[in-house]
Amino acid sequence: MAVAEQAYQWATQDNLLADTGISIYRVMAGFALSAVMAVPLGLYIGAYRPVRAFFEPLMEFSRYLPAVAFVPLVLLWAGIGESSKIALIWLGTFFQMVLMISEDVSRVPMSQIEAARTLGATNGEIVHKVLLRSAMPGMFDTLRLTLGFAWTYLVVAELVAADSGLGYAILQAQRFLQTDRIFVGIITIGLIGLVTDQSLRFLHRRLFPWAKK
């Protein structure tokens, strides 16, 4: 009951919708930046062995670095504005996304590549017309999973000189021992994640009906 009362108070008096909106913006901006960079890089890492040999050790090394350890550096380099929060979410998702997409590409059956070569396809055509299209269902699933990673880094991102957002509100509630408010923030993030995940599952079924989901 205390959690329900706190949810009502936060929604009607303390701008729950505003906190939710700014958190969604930060997560989506960091995630979109990761996707724009990771999809082409992961595609070429999975397609070309020399590219894989060069980039994969760097990605493997980088994905084990804790994003929270970069908070001081992000503050120095990006300041205390929105860019610092987005940068931390990018750090938490980009490297995993690259490696997972490269694995999606590497799982494309060799028979499809050989058939394309038999028909006279160039290397570029194989990458864009065979590997990319065949790996798309798996890549879409990878994006769905890494969006969940982005939400888990939200609280870390809002540690950085934030004055709004769900993560910031949870941290403020912790300082004042407001456990009911903490639960409201956690449940809100969980509900947003659930709605987003189910929406992407539905979109996956519509875009790739041949893929079993």
C-alpha positions in Angstrom: 0.0 0.0 0.0 2.9 2.4 0.8 4.3 1.8 -2.7 1.0 2.4 -4.3 0.5 5.6 -2.4 4.0 6.7 -3.3 3.4 6.0 -6.9 0.2 8.1 -6.9 2.0 11.0 -5.1 5.0 10.8 -7.5 2.7 10.8 -10.5 0.4 13.6 -9.4 2.8 15.9 -7.5 6.4 15.1 -8.2 6.6 14.8 -12.0 6.9 11.0 -12.5 6.1 11.4 -16.2 8.9 14.0 -16.6 11.4 11.8 -14.8 10.3 8.8 -17.0 10.6 10.9 -20.1 14.1 12.1 -19.5 15.3 8.6 -18.6 13.8 7.2 -21.8 15.5 9.9 -23.8 18.9 9.1 -22.3 18.5 5.4 -22.7 17.3 5.6 -26.3 19.9 8.2 -27.3 22.8 6.1 -25.9 21.4 2.9 -27.4 20.8 4.5 -30.8 24.4 5.9 -30.9 25.7 2.4 -30.0 23.5 0.8 -32.7 24.6 3.2 -35.4 28.2 2.5 -34.7 28.0 -1.2 -33.8 25.9 -2.6 -36.6 28.3 -1.8 -39.5 31.4 -2.6 -37.4 30.0 -5.9 -36.2 28.9 -6.7 -39.8 32.4 -6.2 -41.2 34.1 -8.0 -38.2 31.9 -11.0 -38.9 32.4 -10.9 -42.6 36.2 -10.4 -42.9 38.7 -12.5 -41.0 41.5 -9.8 -41.0 39.0 -7.2 -39.6 37.9 -9.7 -37.0 41.5 -10.5 -36.1 42.2 -6.8 -35.5 39.0 -5.7 -33.8 37.8 -8.7 -31.8 40.6 -8.6 -29.1 40.0 -4.9 -28.6 36.3 -5.4 -28.2 36.8 -8.4 -25.9 39.1 -6.3 -23.7 36.8 -3.3 -23.7 33.6 -5.1 -22.8 35.0 -6.2 -19.5 35.8 -2.6 -18.4 33.2 -1.4 -15.8 31.3 1.6 -17.1 31.1 3.1 -13.6 34.9 3.4 -13.6 34.7 5.8 -16.4 32.5 8.3 -14.5 35.4 10.7 -13.6 36.8 10.6 -17.2 33.4 11.2 -18.7 32.9 14.2 -16.4 36.2 15.6 -17.6 35.7 14.9 -21.3 31.9 15.4 -21.7 31.0 17.8 -18.8 27.9 17.5 -16.7 25.3 17.8 -19.4 23.2 15.2 -21.2 26.2 14.1 -23.3 27.9 12.5 -20.2 24.8 10.4 -19.4 24.5 9.3 -23.0 28.2 8.5 -23.1 28.0 6.2 -20.1 25.1 4.2 -21.6 27.0 4.0 -24.9 30.0 2.6 -23.0 27.8 0.0 -21.3 26.3 -1.3 -24.6 28.6 -0.7 -27.5 31.2 -3.3 -27.1 28.8 -6.1 -26.2 26.7 -5.1 -29.2 29.6 -5.2 -31.6 30.6 -8.7 -30.6 27.1 -10.1 -30.6 26.4 -8.7 -34.0 29.6 -10.1 -35.4 28.6 -13.6 -34.0 25.2 -13.2 -35.7 27.0 -12.6 -39.0 29.4 -15.4 -38.6 26.5 -17.9 -38.1 25.2 -17.3 -41.6 25.4 -20.7 -43.4 28.4 -21.1 -45.7 26.1 -22.6 -48.4 24.5 -19.2 -48.9 27.8 -17.6 -49.5 29.0 -20.3 -51.8 25.7 -20.1 -53.8 26.2 -16.3 -54.2 29.8 -16.8 -55.4 28.6 -19.4 -57.9 26.2 -16.8 -59.3 29.0 -14.2 -59.6 28.5 -12.0 -56.6 31.3 -9.7 -55.5 32.6 -9.5 -52.0 30.6 -6.3 -51.4 27.4 -7.9 -52.7 27.9 -10.9 -50.5 28.3 -8.7 -47.4 25.3 -6.5 -48.1 22.9 -8.9 -50.0 23.7 -12.2 -48.3 25.4 -11.8 -44.9 23.4 -8.7 -43.8 20.0 -9.9 -44.9 20.5 -13.4 -43.6 21.8 -12.1 -40.2 19.0 -9.5 -39.8 16.7 -11.6 -37.6 19.6 -12.4 -35.2 20.9 -8.8 -35.3 17.4 -7.5 -34.4 17.4 -9.9 -31.4 20.8 -8.6 -30.4 19.5 -5.0 -30.5 16.6 -6.1 -28.3 18.8 -7.7 -25.7 21.3 -4.8 -25.6 18.5 -2.4 -25.1 18.0 -4.2 -21.8 21.7 -3.6 -21.0 21.1 0.1 -21.7 18.4 0.3 -19.1 20.6 -1.4 -16.5 23.2 1.3 -17.0 20.6 4.1 -16.5 21.2 4.5 -12.7 25.0 4.6 -13.3 24.5 7.2 -16.0 22.3 9.4 -13.8 24.9 9.3 -11.1 26.7 11.9 -13.2 25.6 15.3 -12.0 21.9 14.6 -12.7 19.0 16.4 -11.3 16.2 14.4 -12.9 15.3 11.0 -14.2 14.3 7.7 -12.6 17.8 6.7 -11.6 18.4 10.0 -10.0 15.1 9.7 -8.1 16.0 6.2 -6.9 19.4 7.5 -5.6 17.7 10.4 -3.9 15.2 8.1 -2.2 18.1 5.9 -1.0 19.6 8.9 0.8 16.4 9.6 2.7 15.6 5.9 3.3 12.4 6.1 1.2 12.1 2.5 0.3 8.6 2.8 -1.1 9.9 5.4 -3.6 12.8 3.2 -4.6 10.3 0.4 -5.4 8.2 2.7 -7.5 11.3 3.7 -9.5 12.4 0.1 -10.0 8.9 -1.1 -11.0 8.6 1.8 -13.4 11.9 0.9 -15.1 10.8 -2.8 -15.2 7.4 -1.9 -16.8 9.0 0.3 -19.4 11.5 -2.5 -20.2 8.7 -5.1 -20.4 6.6 -3.0 -22.8 9.7 -2.2 -25.0 10.8 -5.8 -25.1 7.3 -7.1 -26.0 6.9 -4.4 -28.7 10.2 -5.4 -30.2 9.2 -9.1 -30.1 6.0 -8.3 -32.0 8.0 -6.2 -34.5 10.4 -9.1 -35.0 7.6 -11.4 -35.9 6.2 -8.9 -38.4 9.5 -8.1 -40.0 10.9 -11.7 -40.1 7.9 -14.1 -40.2 10.2 -16.9 -41.4 12.3 -16.7 -38.2 11.0 -18.9 -35.4 10.0 -16.7 -32.4 
